């Protein structure tokens, strides 16, 4: 249990930047975390403040958070699969890689994107093109392609699609995979038999390529292609199956990141509260809390 690497999505705000991210992670009892360096839906970014980064790195060292386990998520507005915005995708991804490098983080999760009617083959070629324009011989960040649920014209919904992308990238030693439990469930993989799923991943891509895991339950059944995250144990994957993923002996050294939904206040229906402190407690105890949502509401009210 001491080897568990568990954290969640946290904020990265302009005033305190990485310092705030670290403090938020620590408040949840986490030993890793994931963040966006700016809003995922727009291009607005504040310059990285190196002095704040240094202070944050010292705080991480004091609290035994290994920088190698920290993850940045690329913004959603980068869509490498669609050639319509090719120059924007390349320029903005290059900028994001530079920001991640300046923070010292080595893992950048990227959605492969949607082909938007161009077809799977063309979409995959577009993704490869963007990655080849952005990943250079001296790039110090691993691009972690995320497994996707398959809504709309998303790519990266099968391990074979991800393998085809990886094989097309020149410096593909710098291309890894982020496995999302909700997404692979919604894509059609059966987490009731995770050993079989993991064997398939290993046979097609290779376990050495698995760099991080997003741990989320799903509001939808297997194969629904919906991508709607649910709190741990409250969805169709189930708590025991997720614990099996988190503590799988072949995945001990891989950071696990929660992206489960905030819990909405019963009274106002306007406020919502982060579940991560309580979900991390459940994970560490390996015991489902039937009163999780009320406990979260009571804690924050």
VENGIBEL-V487161 format. One record per residue. N is the residue number from 1. RES is the residue in three letters. SS is DSSP state (H for helix, E for strand, - for the rest). OMEGA is omega as a letter, one per 20 degrees, with the letter a starting at -180 (999 if undefined). D_LAST is the distance of its C-alpha to the last C-alpha in Angstrom with 1 decimal. Layout:
# VENGIBEL-V487161
N_RES_SS_OMEGA_D_LAST / N_RES_SS_OMEGA_D_LAST
This chain:
# VENGIBEL-V487161
1_UNK_-_r_31.2 / 2_UNK_-_a_31.6 / 3_UNK_-_a_33.0 / 4_UNK_-_r_29.9 / 5_UNK_-_a_29.0 / 6_UNK_E_r_25.5 / 7_UNK_E_a_23.0 / 8_UNK_E_r_21.3 / 9_UNK_E_r_21.4 / 10_UNK_-_a_20.0 / 11_UNK_-_r_20.4 / 12_UNK_-_a_23.6 / 13_UNK_E_a_23.3 / 14_UNK_-_a_26.3 / 15_UNK_-_a_25.5 / 16_UNK_-_r_25.1 / 17_UNK_E_a_26.2 / 18_UNK_H_r_26.6 / 19_UNK_H_r_25.2 / 20_UNK_H_r_21.7 / 21_UNK_H_a_22.3 / 22_UNK_H_a_23.3 / 23_UNK_H_r_20.5 / 24_UNK_H_r_17.9 / 25_UNK_H_r_20.0 / 26_UNK_H_r_20.2 / 27_UNK_H_r_16.4 / 28_UNK_-_a_16.6 / 29_UNK_-_a_19.6 / 30_UNK_-_r_21.9 / 31_UNK_-_r_25.6 / 32_UNK_E_a_26.2 / 33_UNK_E_r_24.5 / 34_UNK_E_a_25.5 / 35_UNK_E_r_25.2 / 36_UNK_-_r_26.9 / 37_UNK_-_r_28.9 / 38_UNK_-_a_28.1 / 39_UNK_-_a_26.8 / 40_UNK_-_a_28.3 / 41_UNK_-_r_29.5 / 42_UNK_-_a_31.5 / 43_UNK_-_a_33.9 / 44_UNK_-_a_32.2 / 45_UNK_-_r_32.2 / 46_UNK_-_r_32.0 / 47_UNK_-_r_34.6 / 48_UNK_-_r_33.7 / 49_UNK_-_a_33.7 / 50_UNK_H_a_35.7 / 51_UNK_H_r_34.7 / 52_UNK_H_r_31.0 / 53_UNK_H_r_32.0 / 54_UNK_H_r_34.0 / 55_UNK_H_r_31.2 / 56_UNK_H_r_28.9 / 57_UNK_H_r_31.7 / 58_UNK_H_r_32.1 / 59_UNK_H_r_28.5 / 60_UNK_H_a_28.9 / 61_UNK_H_r_32.1 / 62_UNK_H_a_30.5 / 63_UNK_-_r_27.9 / 64_UNK_-_r_30.4 / 65_UNK_-_a_29.2 / 66_UNK_-_a_32.4 / 67_UNK_H_a_32.8 / 68_UNK_H_r_35.0 / 69_UNK_H_a_32.0 / 70_UNK_-_a_29.9 / 71_UNK_E_r_30.0 / 72_UNK_E_r_30.0 / 73_UNK_E_r_29.8 / 74_UNK_-_a_32.3 / 75_UNK_-_a_31.3 / 76_UNK_-_a_31.8 / 77_UNK_-_r_34.3 / 78_UNK_-_r_36.9 / 79_UNK_-_a_38.9 / 80_UNK_-_a_41.8 / 81_UNK_-_a_43.2 / 82_UNK_-_a_44.1 / 83_UNK_H_a_47.1 / 84_UNK_H_a_46.5 / 85_UNK_H_a_44.3 / 86_UNK_H_a_46.1 / 87_UNK_H_r_46.5 / 88_UNK_H_a_42.9 / 89_UNK_H_a_41.6 / 90_UNK_H_a_43.9 / 91_UNK_H_a_43.2 / 92_UNK_H_r_39.4 / 93_UNK_H_r_39.4 / 94_UNK_H_r_41.8 / 95_UNK_H_a_39.5 / 96_UNK_H_r_36.5 / 97_UNK_H_r_38.6 / 98_UNK_H_r_39.7 / 99_UNK_H_r_36.1 / 100_UNK_H_r_35.2 / 101_UNK_H_a_38.4 / 102_UNK_H_r_37.7 / 103_UNK_H_a_34.4 / 104_UNK_-_r_36.3 / 105_UNK_-_a_34.5 / 106_UNK_-_a_36.9 / 107_UNK_E_r_35.0 / 108_UNK_E_a_34.5 / 109_UNK_E_a_33.3 / 110_UNK_E_r_35.1 / 111_UNK_E_r_35.0 / 112_UNK_-_r_38.8 / 113_UNK_-_a_38.4 / 114_UNK_E_a_39.9 / 115_UNK_-_r_43.6 / 116_UNK_-_r_43.1 / 117_UNK_-_a_46.4 / 118_UNK_-_a_48.5 / 119_UNK_-_a_48.5 / 120_UNK_H_a_47.5 / 121_UNK_H_r_50.5 / 122_UNK_H_r_50.3 / 123_UNK_H_r_46.5 / 124_UNK_H_r_47.0 / 125_UNK_H_r_49.8 / 126_UNK_H_r_47.6 / 127_UNK_H_r_44.9 / 128_UNK_H_r_47.6 / 129_UNK_H_a_49.1 / 130_UNK_H_a_45.9 / 131_UNK_H_r_45.2 / 132_UNK_H_r_48.8 / 133_UNK_H_a_48.5 / 134_UNK_H_a_45.3 / 135_UNK_-_a_45.9 / 136_UNK_-_a_48.7 / 137_UNK_-_a_50.6 / 138_UNK_-_r_48.6 / 139_UNK_-_a_45.1 / 140_UNK_-_a_42.9 / 141_UNK_-_r_40.0 / 142_UNK_E_r_39.9 / 143_UNK_E_a_39.0 / 144_UNK_E_r_37.0 / 145_UNK_E_a_37.7 / 146_UNK_E_r_34.8 / 147_UNK_-_a_35.7 / 148_UNK_-_a_34.9 / 149_UNK_-_r_34.2 / 150_UNK_-_r_37.1 / 151_UNK_-_a_35.7 / 152_UNK_-_a_38.2 / 153_UNK_-_r_40.8 / 154_UNK_E_r_38.7 / 155_UNK_-_a_40.8 / 156_UNK_-_a_39.9 / 157_UNK_-_r_39.2 / 158_UNK_-_r_41.8 / 159_UNK_H_r_42.8 / 160_UNK_H_r_46.3 / 161_UNK_H_r_45.0 / 162_UNK_H_r_43.2 / 163_UNK_H_r_46.4 / 164_UNK_H_r_48.5 / 165_UNK_H_a_46.4 / 166_UNK_H_a_46.5 / 167_UNK_H_a_50.3 / 168_UNK_H_a_50.9 / 169_UNK_-_a_49.3 / 170_UNK_-_r_51.8 / 171_UNK_-_a_49.6 / 172_UNK_H_r_47.8 / 173_UNK_H_r_47.1 / 174_UNK_H_r_44.3 / 175_UNK_E_a_42.9 / 176_UNK_E_a_40.5 / 177_UNK_E_r_38.1 / 178_UNK_E_a_34.3 / 179_UNK_E_r_33.8 / 180_UNK_E_a_30.8 / 181_UNK_H_r_30.3 / 182_UNK_H_a_28.9 / 183_UNK_H_a_31.7 / 184_UNK_H_r_34.5 / 185_UNK_H_a_33.4 / 186_UNK_H_r_33.5 / 187_UNK_H_r_36.8 / 188_UNK_-_r_38.3 / 189_UNK_-_a_38.2 / 190_UNK_-_a_37.6 / 191_UNK_H_r_35.0 / 192_UNK_H_r_36.2 / 193_UNK_H_a_39.1 / 194_UNK_H_r_37.6 / 195_UNK_H_r_40.7 / 196_UNK_H_r_42.8 / 197_UNK_H_a_40.5 / 198_UNK_H_r_40.6 / 199_UNK_H_r_44.4 / 200_UNK_H_r_44.8 / 201_UNK_H_a_42.8 / 202_UNK_H_a_45.0 / 203_UNK_H_a_48.2 / 204_UNK_H_a_47.5 / 205_UNK_-_a_45.6 / 206_UNK_-_a_45.6 / 207_UNK_H_r_42.7 / 208_UNK_H_r_43.5 / 209_UNK_H_a_42.1 / 210_UNK_E_a_38.6 / 211_UNK_E_r_36.5 / 212_UNK_E_a_32.9 / 213_UNK_E_r_30.9 / 214_UNK_E_a_27.8 / 215_UNK_E_a_26.1 / 216_UNK_-_r_24.6 / 217_UNK_E_a_24.9 / 218_UNK_E_r_26.4 / 219_UNK_-_a_25.7 / 220_UNK_-_a_29.5 / 221_UNK_-_r_32.6 / 222_UNK_-_r_35.0 / 223_UNK_-_a_37.2 / 224_UNK_-_a_35.1 / 225_UNK_-_a_35.1 / 226_UNK_-_a_31.8 / 227_UNK_-_r_29.4 / 228_UNK_-_a_26.0 / 229_UNK_E_r_23.7 / 230_UNK_E_r_21.6 / 231_UNK_-_a_19.2 / 232_UNK_-_r_21.3 / 233_UNK_-_a_23.0 / 234_UNK_-_a_21.8 / 235_UNK_-_a_24.8 / 236_UNK_-_r_28.6 / 237_UNK_-_r_29.3 / 238_UNK_-_a_27.5 / 239_UNK_H_a_25.9 / 240_UNK_H_r_29.3 / 241_UNK_H_r_31.0 / 242_UNK_H_r_28.5 / 243_UNK_H_r_28.7 / 244_UNK_H_r_32.5 / 245_UNK_H_a_32.2 / 246_UNK_H_a_30.0 / 247_UNK_-_a_32.3 / 248_UNK_-_a_35.5 / 249_UNK_H_r_38.2 / 250_UNK_H_a_39.6 / 251_UNK_H_a_36.4 / 252_UNK_-_a_35.5 / 253_UNK_-_a_35.9 / 254_UNK_-_r_34.1 / 255_UNK_E_r_30.6 / 256_UNK_E_a_28.0 / 257_UNK_E_r_25.3 / 258_UNK_E_r_22.3 / 259_UNK_-_a_21.7 / 260_UNK_-_a_19.6 / 261_UNK_-_r_17.4 / 262_UNK_-_a_13.8 / 263_UNK_E_a_11.7 / 264_UNK_E_r_11.2 / 265_UNK_-_a_8.5 / 266_UNK_-_a_10.6 / 267_UNK_-_a_10.5 / 268_UNK_-_a_11.3 / 269_UNK_-_a_12.8 / 270_UNK_-_r_12.7 / 271_UNK_-_r_9.7 / 272_UNK_E_a_10.1 / 273_UNK_E_r_9.1 / 274_UNK_-_a_12.0 / 275_UNK_-_a_13.2 / 276_UNK_H_r_15.8 / 277_UNK_H_a_14.9 / 278_UNK_H_r_14.8 / 279_UNK_H_r_17.8 / 280_UNK_H_r_19.7 / 281_UNK_H_r_19.3 / 282_UNK_H_a_20.6 / 283_UNK_H_a_23.4 / 284_UNK_H_r_24.4 / 285_UNK_H_a_24.5 / 286_UNK_-_a_26.2 / 287_UNK_-_a_24.3 / 288_UNK_-_r_22.4 / 289_UNK_-_a_19.0 / 290_UNK_-_a_19.2 / 291_UNK_-_a_15.6 / 292_UNK_H_a_14.4 / 293_UNK_H_r_12.4 / 294_UNK_H_r_10.5 / 295_UNK_H_r_10.1 / 296_UNK_H_r_8.6 / 297_UNK_H_a_6.0 / 298_UNK_H_a_5.4 / 299_UNK_H_a_5.8 / 300_UNK_H_a_3.8 / 301_UNK_-_999_0.0
